[in-house]
Amino acid sequence: MSAPQDPIRRPFGPLADLVPVVGQGTWLMGDSRNRGGEVAALRAGIAAGATHIDTAELYGNAEDLVGEAIKGMRREDLFIVSKVLPSNASHKGTIRACETALRRIGTSYLDVYLLHWRGSYPLEETMGALEALVEQGKIRALGVSNFNVADLEEAESVLTKHPIACNQVLYHLEERHIDGALIDHCAKRNIAVVGYSPFGHGSFPRGAGGQALAAVAGRHGATPRQVALAFLARKPPLFAIPKASSVAHAQENAKALTLRLTAADLKELDAAFPANPGEDDELPML
């Protein structure tokens, strides 16, 4: 029997932290009758090494859920990210939303705080507020979500001191729009690319794609979902944040942290799920 592999971690943008490449998302969590199960799932994922926790103001009670899940844990062992709604992303609104997130999560700081997507407020105003939050020690780094290359370049142009740490975007096997210009730009600019909804929506891939996933999974003693996550986080600067609402699902996802795909695996999956880069101004999102 081979020795257990260490979880795959890599630097997150300009931060020196080695962050697990597979974390935990919380979209649509915190408002169900399964709250206890969701708390247990987050805790199980953390115990299994998925200590990168993503939440957002948009997600209803998810910030409170995260706070409940991490209660009693060492804060420095966790990497917590949240996001401000564009409708609240004025200078004062961004500060206020972050302070609310801190209270709800029960922490004195966030590792990264993001603008969820572009809205009506000027980027200069929102980015200025995010930089102020870094200066105040309320966040360690700032980021964005659903930004294409042009958006990133504009955001970078209005920053005065602190760089963009990450860009969170839609990314799954059947939606590889970002493979190309966006990933290349972020890699060159040392911006982490965090893929949300890594299993897509609806049914998991079947047919030829499902067969390729099953074949790779069989060679590694893994599950198709673990293979999908490993592929989506296969190289810098990629990370993935799947959601899990049960302990078993959280533990399954976390096992992708130790799955190292071969060049042959990557070639097979790339052929089964070809990249579909489109016009950069048409970046898909939910």
SEFI-54150 format. One record per residue (C-alpha): residue in one letter; x, y, z. Coordinates in steps of 0.05 Angstrom, whole numbers, plus 5000, padded with zeros to 4 digits. Each point is the difference from the previous one (the first is absolute). Example, Ala and Ser with C-alpha at 12.3 -4.5 7.8 and 13.67 -1.06 7.14 Angstrom:
# SEFI-54150
a524649105156 s502750694987 
# end
This chain:
# SEFI-54150
m500050005000 s502850684981 a501150535053 p494550535009 q501250614957 d500350705030 p494450474981 i501650444940 r500850725020 r502750614964 p501050755012 f493650404992 g501650594956 p504950465036 l498749685067 a505549555027 d495049505028 l499949314971 v492549924989 p496649334984 v498349984926 v493149715016 g495950395050 q492750045020 g494550444971 t493750195038 w495150254947 l492849815018 m502249775068 g497650245068 d492650084984 s497749284999 r497449515051 n506649644993 r503950555035 g503049505050 g502149554943 e503150594963 v504050215062 a502449295008 a501949974926 l504250645005 r503449745062 a501449334967 g502950344939 i504550435044 a502349385039 a501749674933 g504350594978 a495150444962 t501350605044 h498650524945 i492850225014 d496350454951 t493650385016 a496550654981 e495150535021 l495549754944 y499549305031 g494750175052 n502049685066 a506349674974 e504750485036 d496549825066 l500649264981 v507450074990 g500650355068 e496449425033 a504349484964 i506750325019 k498250165072 g505649765046 m505049894943 r506750354994 r498750584954 e507149994971 d498749294974 l494350244956 f499850414935 i493350374998 v497450404941 s493650404992 k497050484949 v496250654998 l493950094956 p500950504943 s493850375024 n503650135066 a506850144970 s500550755013 h506050195043 k495950035064 g495749414979 t506049554988 i502950175068 r493349895033 a498849334964 c506849755020 e499050195073 t493349644999 a503449384971 l505250025055 r494650025053 r495949444968 i506149544991 g502750185068 t507050194978 s504350625004 y502349954928 l498849674932 d505649724960 v497150294936 y493950434985 l497250044930 l495450434957 h495049474978 w499150284930 r500250684967 g494250465016 s498250744994 y505250275048 p506650224969 l505549495009 e504450555028 e495250095058 t499249265016 m507449844991 g501750595045 a495549725054 l503249314994 e506950325006 a497650385062 l497749345030 v506949714990 e503150615033 q495249925059 g501949275009 k492949764988 i502249614938 r506749734980 a499050074926 l494950234949 g497149664939 v494549994948 s495149504971 n497249924929 f505150484970 n502649914929 v506950244979 a497750714984 d496550055068 l506349755035 e504450504963 e495350575018 a499749785073 e507649955003 s500750704971 v496150325057 l503549645057 t505350415035 k503649515045 h497049305007 p499649504942 i494149564980 a500849335034 c494849604963 n494649984948 q494249525014 v496649744937 l495449474974 y504149384981 h498049284989 l501649454950 e494550214952 e501350755009 r507350144986 h499150714973 i505750255044 d505249524970 g504050484958 a500550755009 l497350055071 i504249455032 d506150234962 h499050725023 c499049805072 a506149555000 k504350574974 r497150495051 n500549515059 i492449995009 a496949365027 v494349734957 v494749695044 g494849584963 y493049995029 s494649494983 p505449494980 f494749464990 g495650444957 h492549995007 g495449434985 s502649314986 f507349835006 p503449844933 r497949354968 g501249704932 a507150034972 g502150525052 g497349585057 q503749404972 a506550384999 l499050235072 a498449285021 a506249744965 v504750495033 a496649905067 g500849244994 r507450074988 h500850415064 g495049665045 a496250655002 t493050244983 p498150394937 r498450625042 q506949975031 v503149954931 a495950604976 l502550425059 a507249784990 f499650204926 l496850685015 a505650155050 r505449664959 k505150564996 p501550705028 p496350465008 l493849555003 f495749845061 a493149705007 i494550105052 p494749454997 k494050025046 a498249415043 s494049955046 s501649315029 v506049735038 a501049444948 h500050494942 a504850485036 q504849445014 e499649754928 n501650704974 a505850095048 k503349354976 a501250364933 l505350395038 t504649394996 l498349794929 r505750134952 l498049904928 t505249784948 a501450334934 a496249444966 d494150115046 l499950744984 k500449864925 e494249515003 l495650485040 d501950594956 a497849614939 a493549795033 f498450705025 p503250484950 a501250715020 n494850494972 p503250685007 g495650554971 e500150754995 d502950275065 d494350505009 e495149425002 l502649695065 p494449535024 m497450035071 l494149775040 
# end
